[in-house]
């Protein structure tokens, strides 16, 4: 098994656009030929677009792009730019008078970074598509949908740390599979290889981790909603041949990568969502694709945290934190 670039997976392109002053951005994965799509939403507070059509019982068989965006629900506007770009390039579901692009999307909350009144919009979505035409390297950290991502928010934003965007991909024979993810969780991020927290809620001195799960357990009787501004969103891309039903199963299995690295994951205040895009080039065992999807997602999450730079008043992994 060899590590490869996510952007080298057969049949896809990746693009990013961001506003660094505002602290927000978006990331798009495009498949011009159309990909079998799946999705699994496990968080209790998702912001999504076009997820219902990924049900295997629905008519449309292929999707053309998935957008990951900041801006909370306002960021759903960014998909309009993807629609415009794809239609102008004659990409989409043929309805005779035009081609209608099938664009799915999930958003995360990053309004506490930079200028919360500036959000990903149609132009930013369009620009991300244009940027995908020339992007040849994987970008991680404070980029695209990860620009304003933060983690460890149980005690409020003043004790949180910087999250970010991460990628990781592998190839076995001719099978390629990778993950791209914007990490913006309520909980702490754990490195499974050491079982240690590498980013999360900080103590009052901003020097040590408080352990989010232990804080939550100690406050079990409190019913006030202190959990605001979360959600981790990602995409599994593969050149495997998958049906829509199988693509949905792969998205489901990929959530194991969330469970291994974020504690807690899938809370009522996270909108945790994973999409699958399968470009349909290589025969493969869905069980292998599923287990690898969890593994690459796990690695992408760690890469997001370790690549993030301190910004907008949030410390990053790169600053020394006492374990």
N, C-alpha and C positions, 0 to 999 in steps of 0.2 A: 504494500500500500504506500503510495507516494503522495506527498503534499503537493497540491497545485494551486494556481490562483483561481479564486472564485470567478473572476471575469473571463477566465479561459474555458469555462464549461460550455460545451458545444451547444450552439443555438441561442445564446443569450447575450445581451449587452447590459451594462450597468452605468448609471449616470447619477451625479449628485449636484445639488445646488443649495446654497446656504446664504444667510445674511448674518455675518459674524457679529455685527453691532447689535442686531436684534436677538441673537442667540437662538436661532431656529433654522431649519432646513428640511430638505426632502431627498429621498433616494428612490430611484426607479430601476426595476429590472424588466427589460423588454425582451419578448420573444416574437419576432416578426412573423414567423410561420405559425404561431399559435402553440400553446402548451396545454397539456392536460392539467387542470387546476384542482387544488383541494385546499381546505382550510379547517382549522380547529381553533375555536375561541374558548378559552378556559377561564379568563378573568371575568370578574363581575361587572366591569365598567368599560366595555369596549366602545371604540369609535371606528366604524367600518363602512365600506362601500362594496356593493355587488358580491356579498358573501352568499346570499341565498341561491344564486345561479350555479354555485359550485356543488350544490346537492346533486348526487348522481341521477336523481329523478328529473332534473330540469333539462331543457332542450339544448342549450349551448354547450358544445363539447370542448371548446378551446378558449383560452384567455390569451391576451396579447401583452399585458403588462401588469405588474403589481407595484403600487406606490406605497412607500413608507414615509410618513410625514410627521413633523412636529406641528405645533399650533393648536392642539386639542381639536375639538370639532370644527373650529374655523379652518384648520388645515386640510379639510376635505376638499376645499376649493382647488388644491393643487392638481387633482386628477383631471380637471378640465383642461389643463395645459397638456397633459399626456394625450387626452382625447384629440385635441387639435393637432398635435404633432403627428400622431399615428394616422389620422384621417388624411392629412396633407401628404403623407407618404404612401397612401393607398393600402393601408394595413387595417384589417378588421373583418368583421362578420359581414358578408356580402348580402345587402338588401336591395340590390339592383340599382337604386338611384345613388347609392354611396356605399361605403364600407363603414360599419359601426365598430370601433375598437371596443374590446371587452377589457375594462381596466378595473382591477380590484385594488382596495386600499385599506390601510389601517393607520390610525394616528395615535400619537402620544402627547402627553401634557408637558410642555416646556415653557409655559408663560411666565415662570418666575425668573427666567434667564433674560438678561439684556432688556430689550424693549418688548414687553408683552403685548403691545398694540400692533406689532408687525408680525404677520403670520405667513406661512407658505401659501401662495396664491397661484392663479393660473399661469402667470409669467414664470414663477419659480419652477413650477412643474414642467413647463415647456423647456426652460433652460436646462433642466436636468436631463431631458431627452436629448437635446442637442449635444450636451457634454458627453453623453454615452457614445457618440460617434467616434470619439478620439481617445476615450479612456482605455488604457492598456494595463494598468496596475491596480491592485487592490488598495483602497484607501481606508484607514482605520482611525478611530478616535473622534476628534471634534470635527466631524465632516457630515454632510448630508443630514439625514434624520437624527443622527447622534449629536448634532451641534449643541443643543441645549439640554441633553439628557442628564439626569442626576439619579443617584441611588441612595438608599438608606434614609427614609424620610419620616420615620416613626416619631421623631422628636421635633419635626419641623425643618424647613429648608436651611435654617442657620446651622444645623448639625448634619447636613447631608454632604455627599461627596459627588464628584463629577463622574457621570457615566459617559457613554459614547457609542459609536458604531463599530462593529467588529465583523470580520469575515474569516472563514476557514473552509478549505475544500481538499478533497482527496480523490485519487484515481486508483482503481484496482482493475488491471487489464484495460478494457475499453470503457468500463463504467466510471462515470464521474458524478460526484455528489458534493454539494457545498451548502453553507449557510451564511446568510447575511442578517445581522440583527442590530437593532437599536435598543440599548440596555438602559432602562429608565424605571427601575423597580422600587416598590415600597421597601422591600427587604434588603438584606445584606447579600453581597456576592461572595461565594465560597469557591476556593480553588480545590476541586475534588482530589487532586494529587496530594495535597497536604491537609485537607479538611480545615483549612484556616480561612478566616475572613480576610479578603483583600481589599474590599471597599464596602462602606456601609455607614450606619448611623454612628456619629462621634459623640464623645463625652463633652462636658461643658468647656474643657480646655482644648478641644479639637485635636487631641493627641492620641486617644485610644478608642477602640470600638466598644460600644455598649452591649452589643448582641441584640438585634431587633426582636428575635423570637422570645428571648428572656424578658425584655421590656414588655412585650405584648402579654405574655403570661402573667406578669406581675400586675398588669392593669386589666385583668380579665373581666372585672365587674363594671368597667366604664363603658357606657354605650354612646358617648359623644364621638362624633366622627372627626378624628384627628388625621385621617389618612387622605391626603389630597395630592394630586399631581403625579400619578404613576403611569404604568403600562410599558411592557416590553413587547416589541413587535418584530417579527422576522420572517424570512423566506428560506425554504429549502428549494434549491434548484438542482436538477439532475438531468442527465441525458437518457435515463432509463425510459423504457416503454411502460407507461402506467395508464390504467383506466381512471376515470374520475373517482370511482370508489376507492381504488388503490391509492390515488393521490391524497384523498382525505385521510386514509389510514396512516400514510406516511406523516402527514401533518400532525396527527394525533401522537404518533410515536416520538416525533421530534420534541414534544413537550417534556419528555423525560430529561432532555438536556437543560430545560428550565429548572426542573425539580432538583437536578444534581448541583446546580450552581447558584440558585437564588433561594434564600430562606427568609420568610416564606414566599412561595410563588403562588399565583392563581388566587389571590385574595379578592374579596368583593370590591376592592378599590383599585385593582390592577385590571387593565383591559387586555391581558396577555393573549396574543393572537399569532398564529403561525400559518403561512400559506405554503403550498407546494406548487412548483412549476416543473413539469416533466416534458422535455422536448421530444421524447419518443424515438430515440436512435438505437438503444441497446437493450436486448432482452436481459432480464435480471429477476432474481428472487425478491419479492416484495419484503420478505422478512429481513434480508440483508440490507436492502435500501432503507428500511425502517430503523434498524439498529444503527446504521451509519448516520442516518439523519440526526439521531440523538447525540451521537458522538461529535459530529461536526458542529452542531449547534452549541454544545458545551464548550468546545474550543473557541468558537466565534465570540461567545460571551466573555470568556477570559481575555481574548485579544482586545475586545472593546474596552475593557477596564484598564488593561495594561498599556493601551495606546493613548488613552485620554490625557489631555493636558489640563492643568489647573486653570480655571477661567470663571468669570462671572462671580467671583468670590467663593467658589467651591474648590476645595482641595481635591487632588487626584491621587491615584495609586502611586504616581511617581514621587510624591512627597512622602517623607518618612512618617509612618503611623505605627505606634506601639501595639503589638499584638497582645 
